[in-house]
Each structure stands twice: as C-alpha cells, then as structure tokens.
Amino acid sequence: MLNNERKNRILEALSKNGRVLLQELVTDFKVSEDTIRRDLKDLDEAGLLKRVHGGALPVGKVTFQFSKREKESPTLKDAIAKRAASFVKDKQVIFIDGGTTTAQVAAHLKPELSATFITNCLPTAMRLSELPRLKVRFLGGNVVPDLLLTFSPETLKELSNIQADLCLISIECLDLKYGGTVSNYDDSLVKRAMIEQSAESFVLAEGQKFNRVSPYKVAPISELGTIITDDSIEKKHHDAFRKNGASIVIA
C-alpha cells in the first residue's frame, strides 16, 4: 500500500470512529509501529489530526479571527447562548469568557436583569454594557487582536480575588479522556481560573466540538460543570458523555 493511500485510510478511519489506535493500525495495515508513528506525525504536522498517547484524535478546526468565528454556525450558537442566559439570575456575579457563543448571551438577557458580569472579551463587554441594569467589569491585560481578548498575569490575579456565582465558558473541543481543550495557552489559563473561582459553571459548545481535541487543557470533563450544546450532537457522543457522568443540556 502506498504511503499516501495509507494516510488517507487513517483519516477515513478517524472520521468514521472518532479516534484511531496505534496498535489497531499496525495490525490493519500490517506495517511496523515506526511506520504508523511517522504517518501520524506527518498528519499531525499537516493539521489533519491530533496525535495522542496510543493513537490520534480529530483535531479541532479553529478560526482565530473573532469576526469570522461569529459567522460559523450562527443559529446553533444563538440557541446555546439563549439557553445559557436562562441560568443567569438577579444579583449574581458572573464570569463570561471570550467565545463567540458566549458573546451572544447578552442578546438573550432580560432587560430588567440586575447582575455583575466580569469578562476579558471586548465585544462581550460592549454588548453587556448596553443593558441598563448590568454592571460590567473588564479584566485588564494585553489585547490579542484576532481574539479580542485580554491576557496577562494581572488578568489571572484579578480573577483569583473574585468569587463568582457562576461562569459561562466557551470551549473549542471536548473529549472524555482529554477533557475541555483550546488552541491558545493563555485562554486555557483564564477559562480554568474562571471555573475554579465559580460556584457553578456552564460550558457552551456546539455538537461538532465533541470527541475532538486541541493542544491546551482547560479542565477534565468532571470539572467542567454543565455542558450546554445543541441537537446536532451525535447520539454516540451524547450517550458516552452522559454514561461517564457529564451533565448535558440540549438547547
């Protein structure tokens, strides 16, 4: 079997099964472990999969520019944001991070809501500020232009001094073994801090983000809190996450 043909079949198996295992590939293709390791390394470097111990997982496909990300799956994101907004109550202190789904939460909050929102996302802060009874605190730091977020040691220090009632967190990828992951290291630290400093947490993720992985871990599934997703989630992923103790709400 030619090298490219074998790699294509690896990607087909990955798409079909949600993951591939090194030893199974060695057996199926009747080649050495070194050969499969090189194939997986090449595919990883090409951005077509994510190598993990013992095999590979689908890679999270992430668009970094905020304005472009907003245009991806807008209907699903809006449904998830609306459901997330329903968990917010008067007088609460809420962390809300920098995802394009969390940015839509403001559009679904009741105009009479009185609460305090704390964020490191410029668009989210601006949208929340349009609601007359909300207090909005913006976390300091250096602005990352594409993400429109602030990150710095001071950002984490500010978070450590606040105890929130709940947090609303967007996530790029969800996997039972590797937990919630994202593509930006600083973003993973902020999300993790928000979860740790909140009494309750909600993770917002479209169905297509399940059984995928990005480089930087936010938290294991058991620590993410309630996952709010949409009805595009595949039944096998929904059932597997529920079976392993994950709390899932379908928007």
Buried (B, 14 or more C-beta within 10 A) or exposed (E): EEEEEBBEBBBEBBEEEBBBBBEBBBEBBEBEEEBBBBBBEBBBEEEBBBBBEEBBBBBBBBEEEBEEBBEBBEEBBBBBBBBBBEBBEEEBBBBBBBBBBBBBBBEBBEEEBBBBBBBBBBBBBBBBBEBEEBEBBBBBBEEBEEBBBBBBEEBBEBBEEBEBBBBBBBBBBBBBBBBBBBBBEBBBBBBBBBBEBBEBBBBBBBBBBBBBBBBBBBBEBEEBBBBBBBEBBEEEBBEBBEEEEBBBBBB
